[in-house]
Amino acid sequence: MSYTESTPSTKYTRPRRFFSPVGVILGFALGLAAGLLISWVFFPVEEIDVAPWQLQSSDREQYLIAIALAYAEDSNLDRAVERLLTLRLPGDPIQAMADTACRLATTGYINSTSGLQAVRSMMQFYQPQGRAGCADELISANAAPTPVVDITLPTSTATLTPAATKTATPESAILATATPLAITVPTPANVLAFEAIAVNTLCSAAESGQIQVQVYELNGTTGIPGQTIRARWQGGESRFVTGMMPERGLALPISRWPKAWITS
């Protein structure tokens, strides 16, 4: 007689699962946390080749400053407005310039000569367009007269001394007496001092015939936007302002001729 022996089902005879749902969820959470930590803290992504409207709030503020400084140099209103429109600001873009100047004028930004010049350039841009802001009441749109120092220096004038008696005496002596002479010496304004660190030749078929200048703070890592650069050559010169090419870095300029970049 044949029979089939049945084996009771126990935990030792159950088929094993190929994966654990709890383990998958836990591994996914740990991997996501590790990826965010690495990308945000240790190796943050450096944004390049971005449009002006994609800039962060602080970078858009620097871009507005660069627009105003460029307008102060070339007085090209159409070009300045076109650059403003690339920021895609909500509302009136020219009023946004006035609001930004107001915010800068109420901070320590205008304590430096370059900061004060930047805010005044912004005021000279939006005021003729009928816009206003609190910066109009805090500072003047026109630069103050250059302070001077009066220095008084002694100078000599000749006076004759008559003879004391009728007897023959030597010719009258010429004596010098000091008379004050006012000389006005202008006091130079505070300016930023830059120093050339290195000059290299760049070879690029896609970017030929261009000048690339990198402007940094003393630490060598912090770029300086809003600086006016003047390039001279035989028969002419060109001026451009850093901070006008965000797709190549915040401190890049818009140049006219010759083509040039100022990177940060």
Backbone torsions as a table, in degrees:
resi	resn	phi	psi	omega
1	MET	NA	131.3	179.8
2	SER	-106.4	150.8	177.7
3	TYR	-151.6	158.3	179.7
4	THR	-104.6	125.0	-179.0
5	GLU	-87.2	120.9	179.8
6	SER	-88.5	139.4	179.9
7	THR	-102.4	127.0	179.2
8	PRO	-63.4	143.4	179.7
9	SER	-81.0	122.6	178.7
10	THR	-130.2	176.0	179.3
11	LYS	-67.8	-18.4	-179.6
12	TYR	-83.8	-18.1	-178.2
13	THR	-106.6	-3.0	178.4
14	ARG	-69.9	144.2	178.8
15	PRO	-66.8	140.3	-179.4
16	ARG	-77.3	144.2	176.8
17	ARG	-83.2	146.6	-178.8
18	PHE	-76.1	-22.6	178.9
19	PHE	-149.0	159.6	178.7
20	SER	-109.4	122.6	178.6
21	PRO	-57.1	-39.0	179.3
22	VAL	-65.2	-41.7	179.5
23	GLY	-65.7	-37.9	178.6
24	VAL	-64.5	-45.4	-179.7
25	ILE	-64.7	-42.8	179.9
26	LEU	-64.9	-42.8	178.8
27	GLY	-65.0	-39.0	177.8
28	PHE	-63.4	-42.9	-179.8
29	ALA	-65.0	-42.8	179.5
30	LEU	-66.2	-40.7	178.6
31	GLY	-65.0	-40.4	178.4
32	LEU	-64.7	-43.0	179.3
33	ALA	-64.1	-42.1	179.2
34	ALA	-65.2	-40.2	178.9
35	GLY	-64.4	-42.8	178.1
36	LEU	-65.2	-39.5	179.5
37	LEU	-63.5	-42.0	-178.8
38	ILE	-69.5	-43.2	-175.5
39	SER	-76.1	-28.1	-177.5
40	TRP	-94.8	-31.3	-172.8
41	VAL	-106.7	-55.7	-171.9
42	PHE	-84.0	-42.9	-178.1
43	PHE	-132.1	70.8	-179.9
44	PRO	-65.8	148.5	-178.9
45	VAL	-76.3	129.7	176.1
46	GLU	-93.5	117.6	-177.3
47	GLU	-76.4	126.0	176.4
48	ILE	-132.2	161.5	178.1
49	ASP	55.0	49.5	179.6
50	VAL	-108.0	152.9	176.5
51	ALA	-81.7	157.3	-179.5
52	PRO	-55.2	-38.2	-177.9
53	TRP	-70.9	-11.8	178.2
54	GLN	-91.0	-0.2	-179.0
55	LEU	-71.3	155.9	174.1
56	GLN	-72.7	170.0	-175.4
57	SER	-60.2	-45.1	-179.3
58	SER	-65.7	-35.6	179.3
59	ASP	-72.6	-35.3	175.8
60	ARG	-64.0	-33.9	177.5
61	GLU	-63.7	-43.9	177.3
62	GLN	-65.9	-33.5	178.0
63	TYR	-66.4	-39.4	176.3
64	LEU	-62.7	-40.4	177.8
65	ILE	-61.7	-44.0	-179.6
66	ALA	-63.8	-37.6	177.5
67	ILE	-61.7	-44.3	-179.0
68	ALA	-65.7	-40.8	179.6
69	LEU	-66.7	-38.4	177.3
70	ALA	-65.7	-38.9	178.1
71	TYR	-65.5	-36.3	177.9
72	ALA	-64.5	-24.9	-179.3
73	GLU	-85.8	-44.3	-173.2
74	ASP	-108.6	-11.9	179.3
75	SER	55.9	29.3	179.4
76	ASN	-93.9	97.2	-175.9
77	LEU	-67.9	-41.0	-178.9
78	ASP	-60.8	-42.4	-179.5
79	ARG	-66.6	-40.5	179.9
80	ALA	-64.6	-43.0	179.1
81	VAL	-66.0	-38.5	178.4
82	GLU	-62.2	-40.3	177.4
83	ARG	-67.8	-35.6	176.8
84	LEU	-62.4	-41.1	-177.6
85	LEU	-66.1	-25.9	178.9
86	THR	-67.7	-17.3	177.7
87	LEU	-78.2	-18.0	179.9
88	ARG	54.8	47.4	-179.2
89	LEU	-74.1	144.0	177.0
90	PRO	-71.6	140.7	179.2
91	GLY	79.9	-149.1	-177.0
92	ASP	-82.0	115.7	-178.1
93	PRO	-67.0	-32.5	179.4
94	ILE	-70.7	-37.0	175.2
95	GLN	-67.2	-31.2	175.0
96	ALA	-62.2	-35.6	174.6
97	MET	-62.6	-42.8	178.6
98	ALA	-65.3	-40.2	179.2
99	ASP	-66.2	-37.8	177.9
100	THR	-66.7	-41.9	176.9
101	ALA	-61.9	-37.8	177.6
102	CYS	-62.7	-44.9	-179.6
103	ARG	-64.4	-40.5	179.5
104	LEU	-69.4	-35.5	-178.0
105	ALA	-69.5	-20.4	179.9
106	THR	-94.8	7.2	178.6
107	THR	-119.5	-177.0	178.6
108	GLY	-77.8	6.4	-178.7
109	TYR	-62.3	-34.1	-176.3
110	ILE	-86.2	5.5	178.3
111	ASN	-72.8	-20.1	177.4
112	SER	-97.0	157.7	179.9
113	THR	-63.2	-42.2	-179.4
114	SER	-67.1	-38.0	178.1
115	GLY	-65.8	-42.0	178.6
116	LEU	-64.5	-40.2	178.1
117	GLN	-63.6	-38.9	-179.8
118	ALA	-64.2	-44.7	-179.6
119	VAL	-66.0	-39.1	177.8
120	ARG	-64.6	-36.5	177.1
121	SER	-65.3	-37.3	176.8
122	MET	-65.3	-40.6	179.1
123	MET	-65.3	-40.9	179.3
124	GLN	-67.5	-17.9	177.1
125	PHE	-84.4	-48.6	-172.1
126	TYR	-88.1	-23.9	-178.0
127	GLN	-63.3	-45.2	177.9
128	PRO	-64.4	-15.4	179.2
129	GLN	-91.7	9.4	176.5
130	GLY	81.2	16.6	178.3
131	ARG	-100.2	160.3	-177.8
132	ALA	-146.7	157.9	178.2
133	GLY	-157.5	174.8	-177.7
134	CYS	-67.9	-18.3	177.7
135	ALA	-63.4	-26.0	179.8
136	ASP	-63.6	-29.6	-178.8
137	GLU	-91.3	-16.8	-175.9
138	LEU	-92.3	-38.5	-178.8
139	ILE	-137.1	164.2	178.1
140	SER	-89.2	144.0	179.7
141	ALA	-70.0	-28.4	180.0
142	ASN	-95.5	144.1	179.9
143	ALA	-64.6	141.6	178.4
144	ALA	-68.4	154.7	178.2
145	PRO	-58.3	146.9	179.5
146	THR	-64.3	123.9	-179.7
147	PRO	-65.5	144.3	-180.0
148	VAL	-125.3	158.0	178.2
149	VAL	-118.4	126.1	178.0
150	ASP	-88.9	123.4	178.9
151	ILE	-118.1	129.0	179.9
152	THR	-101.8	121.1	179.9
153	LEU	-116.1	143.6	178.0
154	PRO	-75.3	146.0	174.0
155	THR	-135.4	162.2	-174.0
156	SER	-103.9	134.7	171.5
157	THR	-126.2	145.7	-174.7
158	ALA	-91.2	135.2	173.3
159	THR	-128.9	140.8	-178.0
160	LEU	-96.5	137.3	177.3
161	THR	-104.4	117.0	-178.6
162	PRO	-67.7	161.0	179.6
163	ALA	-67.7	145.0	-177.7
164	ALA	-79.1	-32.9	-177.7
165	THR	-132.2	177.1	178.7
166	LYS	-81.5	-10.6	-179.8
167	THR	-71.1	158.9	-178.8
168	ALA	-64.8	131.1	178.8
169	THR	-133.6	160.0	175.6
170	PRO	-59.9	159.6	178.9
171	GLU	-55.9	152.7	-176.3
172	SER	-58.8	137.6	178.1
173	ALA	-78.5	146.7	178.1
174	ILE	-100.7	116.2	-178.5
175	LEU	-108.4	148.5	-179.1
176	ALA	-106.0	132.2	174.3
177	THR	-120.9	144.7	-175.7
178	ALA	-80.4	131.1	174.7
179	THR	-125.8	128.6	-176.1
180	PRO	-65.9	141.0	177.1
181	LEU	-126.7	121.0	-176.5
182	ALA	-85.9	127.6	177.3
183	ILE	-123.7	129.3	-179.4
184	THR	-99.9	122.0	-179.8
185	VAL	-115.5	118.8	179.3
186	PRO	-67.9	141.1	176.6
187	THR	-88.9	121.7	-178.7
188	PRO	-65.5	142.2	177.8
189	ALA	-74.0	156.2	178.0
190	ASN	-68.8	125.6	-179.9
191	VAL	-128.9	155.4	176.9
192	LEU	-80.0	136.3	179.1
193	ALA	-99.5	124.6	179.0
194	PHE	-113.5	154.0	-178.0
195	GLU	-137.2	134.4	179.0
196	ALA	-75.8	121.9	-178.1
197	ILE	-93.7	-44.3	-178.2
198	ALA	-153.7	149.7	176.1
199	VAL	-128.2	116.3	-176.9
200	ASN	-124.8	159.5	176.5
201	THR	-102.5	126.6	180.0
202	LEU	-105.6	133.6	179.1
203	CYS	-111.8	113.5	179.5
204	SER	-151.1	119.4	179.5
205	ALA	-67.6	-30.5	-178.9
206	ALA	-79.5	-19.6	-176.2
207	GLU	-129.8	54.3	-177.4
208	SER	-85.5	156.8	175.8
209	GLY	68.2	31.7	-177.4
210	GLN	-128.3	154.3	176.3
211	ILE	-108.8	130.4	179.8
212	GLN	-120.4	117.9	-179.1
213	VAL	-120.0	132.7	179.3
214	GLN	-106.4	122.8	-176.6
215	VAL	-111.6	117.7	-176.6
216	TYR	-126.7	161.5	167.7
217	GLU	-70.8	178.7	-178.1
218	LEU	-62.7	-26.6	-178.5
219	ASN	-74.0	-11.4	176.0
220	GLY	81.9	1.1	-178.4
221	THR	-123.7	-25.2	-177.1
222	THR	-92.0	118.3	179.4
223	GLY	-74.3	157.0	-178.8
224	ILE	-118.5	97.3	173.9
225	PRO	-80.6	166.2	175.9
226	GLY	78.7	19.8	179.7
227	GLN	-103.4	133.2	179.2
228	THR	-83.0	125.1	-179.9
229	ILE	-110.6	134.6	178.2
230	ARG	-117.6	122.3	177.2
231	ALA	-108.1	127.8	-179.1
232	ARG	-114.4	144.8	172.5
233	TRP	-146.5	174.0	-176.9
234	GLN	-65.4	115.8	178.0
235	GLY	97.7	2.0	178.8
236	GLY	175.8	-177.0	178.4
237	GLU	-155.1	165.2	178.8
238	SER	-143.3	144.8	177.4
239	ARG	-122.7	141.1	176.9
240	PHE	-149.1	163.4	-170.4
241	VAL	-119.5	138.1	177.2
242	THR	-69.8	150.8	177.4
243	GLY	98.8	11.3	-174.3
244	MET	-104.9	0.3	-179.7
245	MET	-131.0	75.1	-176.4
246	PRO	-63.9	-22.0	178.9
247	GLU	-68.0	-16.2	176.1
248	ARG	-116.2	12.1	-177.3
249	GLY	123.9	150.3	-173.4
250	LEU	-63.9	-32.5	-172.2
251	ALA	-94.9	27.3	178.5
252	LEU	-90.2	148.1	-177.4
253	PRO	-100.1	172.8	164.6
254	ILE	-106.3	113.9	-177.2
255	SER	-103.7	164.8	179.7
256	ARG	-108.9	-70.5	-179.6
257	TRP	-157.5	130.6	-5.0
258	PRO	-72.3	164.6	179.1
259	LYS	-61.0	136.4	-178.1
260	ALA	-152.7	151.4	174.1
261	TRP	-121.5	144.9	169.6
262	ILE	-120.0	108.0	-177.3
263	THR	-102.1	162.5	-177.0
264	SER	-129.5	NA	NA
